[in-house]
């Protein structure tokens, strides 16, 4: 990727601004409004304002002067982060809160606790896969999901990365408490889980780096794009990052989502570990927001949206780092990707509600099957692939005996046929039986308002 051009220094910008005498501010105002409303970086100005009769450095000096009035400084061990909450950012934060708090309640749409667990597990799998792929895992999504569903051992480095990410996300989901403080020990524990058996030296797992050999290179061209702070400053920077997460600035308010994004940025900036910094940063983003009771985030695979814009992700880091650690660029990017991920989730909710109706109708026409069994029949009719006891167990987070009872029950009713491969049983769908069942359920009338109770 092309590295962004570093902006003029603050000293140069201030001198240029103070030295202007004959500038007509009204001529610059339309351009200044664009720069600061869209929060453009210096690197974006030449293409955006190609051919205008205003010196770009002069334009930039006025834009920066305007930003300074709205900047909220965050000081960490002498490092000053700058954040300027633009109207677009404030609106994006408000929209996110309104959408998840006012428009729908995903969990209330789940007629079964088993289905709720299934959709949660699926989302955590998607996040684990995408976050690992961002860091170089080459395993495809299909193969990775099959590995996780079947609970089989990883066969290579990429699969180990994905499994670690999934285990870490499940750990965060199950162990994060409301308002849980962030600590050095917790950050190290998250890294230890996320990096297990993937580093060149096992002593690196959950341990801060002890040298300055770690640098960031672009994946495509191998060019050096970032050198982290000296290793001797890591402990102090992480301690102050934790303090920032655990308290509110006395002079201004930061929205929890912005604070989570700042945590994400700081782990990337400090680069405290020999490897696995990106995966750890995104995991801590989840952990912090879940601790702040943003539990809906468990269902939203943000890394999937980030993975679709890897160059923009890296550029957002570099824009912030090259412009005196102005994290507004990084906040802007992450809010945009969070919005994309949430829109994908909203579509998923709509699809889920539709599928739940089909499941309920299938149960009504087949009183001997439960919600899990009905859901499995519908899923197997769509993907036409076998299912194992381990996959059934992992998919719904149920015990081995419950999974066995479900599948053998469907076999007894004629929906599944049991086969054996080596020492493992697997089950295939009886298409004729399935089609007759689904066609009956599809002809049923619309669902009543009151949903039937879940079967044990």
WOHUUR-V248760 format. One record per residue. N is the residue number from 1. OMEGA is omega in whole degrees, 0 to 359 (* if undefined). Layout:
N,OMEGA ; N,OMEGA
//
This chain:
1,177 ; 2,179 ; 3,179 ; 4,177 ; 5,181 ; 6,180 ; 7,172 ; 8,181 ; 9,178 ; 10,180 ; 11,179 ; 12,181 ; 13,180 ; 14,179 ; 15,182 ; 16,181 ; 17,183 ; 18,183 ; 19,181 ; 20,180 ; 21,188 ; 22,181 ; 23,175 ; 24,187 ; 25,181 ; 26,178 ; 27,182 ; 28,189 ; 29,180 ; 30,180 ; 31,179 ; 32,178 ; 33,179 ; 34,182 ; 35,186 ; 36,176 ; 37,177 ; 38,182 ; 39,181 ; 40,174 ; 41,178 ; 42,182 ; 43,183 ; 44,186 ; 45,184 ; 46,180 ; 47,183 ; 48,185 ; 49,180 ; 50,173 ; 51,180 ; 52,185 ; 53,178 ; 54,178 ; 55,185 ; 56,178 ; 57,176 ; 58,179 ; 59,181 ; 60,181 ; 61,178 ; 62,178 ; 63,180 ; 64,178 ; 65,178 ; 66,181 ; 67,184 ; 68,181 ; 69,184 ; 70,186 ; 71,176 ; 72,183 ; 73,175 ; 74,186 ; 75,179 ; 76,176 ; 77,180 ; 78,177 ; 79,180 ; 80,172 ; 81,179 ; 82,178 ; 83,180 ; 84,183 ; 85,180 ; 86,176 ; 87,180 ; 88,178 ; 89,179 ; 90,178 ; 91,180 ; 92,179 ; 93,178 ; 94,180 ; 95,179 ; 96,180 ; 97,180 ; 98,183 ; 99,183 ; 100,181 ; 101,187 ; 102,187 ; 103,180 ; 104,174 ; 105,187 ; 106,185 ; 107,180 ; 108,179 ; 109,183 ; 110,180 ; 111,183 ; 112,175 ; 113,179 ; 114,179 ; 115,178 ; 116,177 ; 117,181 ; 118,182 ; 119,176 ; 120,179 ; 121,180 ; 122,180 ; 123,179 ; 124,175 ; 125,180 ; 126,179 ; 127,181 ; 128,182 ; 129,183 ; 130,181 ; 131,178 ; 132,179 ; 133,176 ; 134,182 ; 135,172 ; 136,177 ; 137,186 ; 138,177 ; 139,180 ; 140,180 ; 141,183 ; 142,181 ; 143,181 ; 144,180 ; 145,178 ; 146,177 ; 147,182 ; 148,181 ; 149,181 ; 150,179 ; 151,179 ; 152,180 ; 153,177 ; 154,184 ; 155,179 ; 156,183 ; 157,182 ; 158,180 ; 159,177 ; 160,177 ; 161,183 ; 162,179 ; 163,179 ; 164,180 ; 165,180 ; 166,178 ; 167,180 ; 168,179 ; 169,177 ; 170,178 ; 171,179 ; 172,180 ; 173,188 ; 174,188 ; 175,182 ; 176,180 ; 177,176 ; 178,179 ; 179,178 ; 180,180 ; 181,176 ; 182,182 ; 183,175 ; 184,182 ; 185,180 ; 186,178 ; 187,178 ; 188,179 ; 189,177 ; 190,180 ; 191,180 ; 192,179 ; 193,187 ; 194,184 ; 195,184 ; 196,175 ; 197,179 ; 198,183 ; 199,182 ; 200,178 ; 201,185 ; 202,180 ; 203,179 ; 204,184 ; 205,179 ; 206,181 ; 207,177 ; 208,180 ; 209,183 ; 210,176 ; 211,181 ; 212,181 ; 213,182 ; 214,177 ; 215,181 ; 216,179 ; 217,175 ; 218,185 ; 219,185 ; 220,185 ; 221,179 ; 222,181 ; 223,179 ; 224,181 ; 225,181 ; 226,173 ; 227,183 ; 228,178 ; 229,179 ; 230,184 ; 231,182 ; 232,181 ; 233,187 ; 234,183 ; 235,182 ; 236,179 ; 237,180 ; 238,178 ; 239,181 ; 240,174 ; 241,177 ; 242,178 ; 243,177 ; 244,181 ; 245,188 ; 246,182 ; 247,177 ; 248,174 ; 249,183 ; 250,187 ; 251,178 ; 252,180 ; 253,173 ; 254,177 ; 255,181 ; 256,180 ; 257,177 ; 258,179 ; 259,178 ; 260,178 ; 261,177 ; 262,176 ; 263,177 ; 264,181 ; 265,186 ; 266,178 ; 267,176 ; 268,181 ; 269,182 ; 270,183 ; 271,189 ; 272,185 ; 273,179 ; 274,177 ; 275,179 ; 276,182 ; 277,181 ; 278,179 ; 279,178 ; 280,180 ; 281,182 ; 282,176 ; 283,179 ; 284,174 ; 285,178 ; 286,184 ; 287,183 ; 288,183 ; 289,176 ; 290,176 ; 291,177 ; 292,175 ; 293,171 ; 294,187 ; 295,178 ; 296,182 ; 297,178 ; 298,183 ; 299,187 ; 300,181 ; 301,184 ; 302,182 ; 303,177 ; 304,178 ; 305,179 ; 306,182 ; 307,180 ; 308,178 ; 309,186 ; 310,180 ; 311,178 ; 312,177 ; 313,179 ; 314,181 ; 315,178 ; 316,174 ; 317,185 ; 318,176 ; 319,180 ; 320,184 ; 321,183 ; 322,179 ; 323,174 ; 324,179 ; 325,173 ; 326,187 ; 327,179 ; 328,179 ; 329,182 ; 330,177 ; 331,180 ; 332,181 ; 333,184 ; 334,176 ; 335,178 ; 336,181 ; 337,176 ; 338,176 ; 339,178 ; 340,180 ; 341,180 ; 342,176 ; 343,176 ; 344,178 ; 345,179 ; 346,176 ; 347,179 ; 348,178 ; 349,180 ; 350,179 ; 351,181 ; 352,179 ; 353,178 ; 354,180 ; 355,178 ; 356,178 ; 357,179 ; 358,179 ; 359,181 ; 360,177 ; 361,177 ; 362,178 ; 363,181 ; 364,179 ; 365,181 ; 366,187 ; 367,181 ; 368,181 ; 369,181 ; 370,183 ; 371,180 ; 372,182 ; 373,179 ; 374,178 ; 375,181 ; 376,178 ; 377,182 ; 378,180 ; 379,181 ; 380,177 ; 381,181 ; 382,186 ; 383,174 ; 384,177 ; 385,181 ; 386,177 ; 387,178 ; 388,177 ; 389,179 ; 390,181 ; 391,178 ; 392,180 ; 393,182 ; 394,184 ; 395,184 ; 396,182 ; 397,179 ; 398,180 ; 399,178 ; 400,182 ; 401,179 ; 402,178 ; 403,180 ; 404,180 ; 405,180 ; 406,186 ; 407,178 ; 408,176 ; 409,178 ; 410,176 ; 411,181 ; 412,179 ; 413,176 ; 414,180 ; 415,183 ; 416,172 ; 417,182 ; 418,177 ; 419,179 ; 420,177 ; 421,187 ; 422,177 ; 423,186 ; 424,173 ; 425,168 ; 426,188 ; 427,176 ; 428,182 ; 429,170 ; 430,187 ; 431,182 ; 432,179 ; 433,181 ; 434,183 ; 435,179 ; 436,179 ; 437,182 ; 438,180 ; 439,176 ; 440,182 ; 441,181 ; 442,182 ; 443,182 ; 444,177 ; 445,181 ; 446,183 ; 447,171 ; 448,182 ; 449,182 ; 450,180 ; 451,176 ; 452,180 ; 453,180 ; 454,176 ; 455,177 ; 456,*
//
